[in-house]
Amino acid sequence: MTIFNFNSKSDISNWNIVDDVVMGGRSNGAFYLSDKATGVFHGKVSLENNGGFSMVQYRFKTKQTDGFTKVCIKLKGDGKAYQFRIKTNDSDYYSYVASFNTSGNWETITIPFSSMYPAFRGKKLDAENYPGKQMELIAFLIGNKKEESFKIEIESIELK
């Protein structure tokens, strides 16, 4: 099942940036559709005012995910670590999280549902890992506890 496949006609209006400015921080991220038909998430993470993260999230109508066991993301990162996040319901206060490293080359990142743990504001919760029944939101987050510029290009996000 394809969650999102970027192309020259992609509607990215449901992709939104959430930075630490919601808590007084100074990080700034942006998201755009490149001329190479990829989604590009880029910006700068600042630790000023207890900041330290930038996130792009994509909301969509409920997708039933029974029968799938993993997320496969084709992307080109910048050699930095990121998180991929899923919310079962858009209104949930927590997300299911998996961290991954990027190589600086085009690659496919595979994340088993069973490895995605529940977390809220960076703290792991004492609850079961992602059950893989449904999803309404996905996100990419960078927050490596340091000031840094970042850029990640995304070609596709699929469930397998």
N, C-alpha and C positions, 0 to 999 in steps of 0.2 A: 504494500500500500504506500503510495506516495503522499507524504505530508506536504512537501513543497518542492517544486522543481523550478529553479530560476531560469527564465528565458527573456528575450528582448521585450515581451509583452506582459511580463509578470506584474500583477497588481500587488504592490508592497504596502498598501495603505493600512493593513492590519498588523504590520511590524512596527513596534513602538520602543523607544528608548526609555529606560529607567536608570537614572544615575543616582549616586549617593547624595545629590543635591536635595533629595526628598528628606534627608536627615541632616542637612547643613553642609555637606561636603562640596568639593569643587571639581570632581571628575566630569568629563564631558565625552559622550559618545555620539556617533552619528551612524545612520544606516542609509545606503542608497543602492540603486540598481546600476551596475557598471555597464560600460559599452561592450564588455565581454559576456554579458548576460549572467552575471553572478551577483549575489547579494553581498555587499561589503559592509562589515561592521568595523568601525575604526574610531580612534580617539585617543584620549590621554586619561590615565588614572592618576588622581592626586590624593595624597594622604592628609592634605590640609583640612582643618576642622573635623578631624576624626572620619574623613572620607576613606575611600579605597575600593570602589567598584563601579563598573559600568555594565549594563545589561541591555540586550535587545530581546524582545519577546514577541511571539506571534500567537494571537488568539484566533480560534476557529470554532465552528460548530462541533459538537461532540463527535468524536471518532471512536467507534468500537474497536478495540485492539485485541480482543480474544483471538487466539490463533497465531499471534505474532510473539516473538521472544526477544527481539533486539531492534535497535535503531542503527541505521547505517547512514553516515553523513559524509558526503564527498566535499572536501574543502582544501583550502590552502591557507595555512596559518603562517605565523611569523616566528615560530620556534618557542612560543610562550605557552603556558598552561591556561586552560579555560575550563569552564563547567558547562555541561549540557543539563538542562532542567526540564522536567515535565510536571504539569499539574493535572490531576485527574479531573478536577472541577475548577473552573476559573476562579471561583470564590474561595477556594481553600487558602488558608493562611500559610501553608507550607508547600514546598516543592520536593520532588524526588530528584536527587542530584547525582551526577557522575562527573568526575574530573578526567580530563584528557590532555595530553601534550601534543603540540603540533611540531612538525619537522621543518617547515619552511618550503616544503614541496607539496604538490597535489597528492592527496591520499584519501583513503576511506577509513574513517574512524568507526569502529563497531562497538556499540555499548549494549551489553545484555541487560534486559529489564531487571533481572534478578540482582544486578550490582548497584542499582539506583536506590540510594537510601533517603529517607525523609529528613529534611532539615528546614530550619526557620532562622533567618538572620545569622547564618553561618554556624549554627549549632545543630548537631545531629540529634534527632528525636528518637525516643525509645518506642519505636513502632516498626511494623513490618516494611520491608523494601517494596518497591513499586509492584503492585499486583498485576499490572498489564491488562486491565479490563477496559479502560477507556482513557481518553485524554481530551483536554480542551485548550491547552496552552503549552508551548515549548519555548525555551529561552536559551540564549548563550550569555554567559557572564564571565567577566575577567575581574579578579580581585586577589592578586598575589601578594598582598601586604607590602607593596612597594610602588613608588611612582614610576610609571612607564607609559610610553606610547604603545599602541597596539593596532593590529589590522588582521582581520580574518576574512577570507572570501569563501562563500558557500555556494556550491553548485546545486546540491540536492540533499533532501532528508527523506529517507524511506524506512518503512518497517519491514522486517523480514521474519 
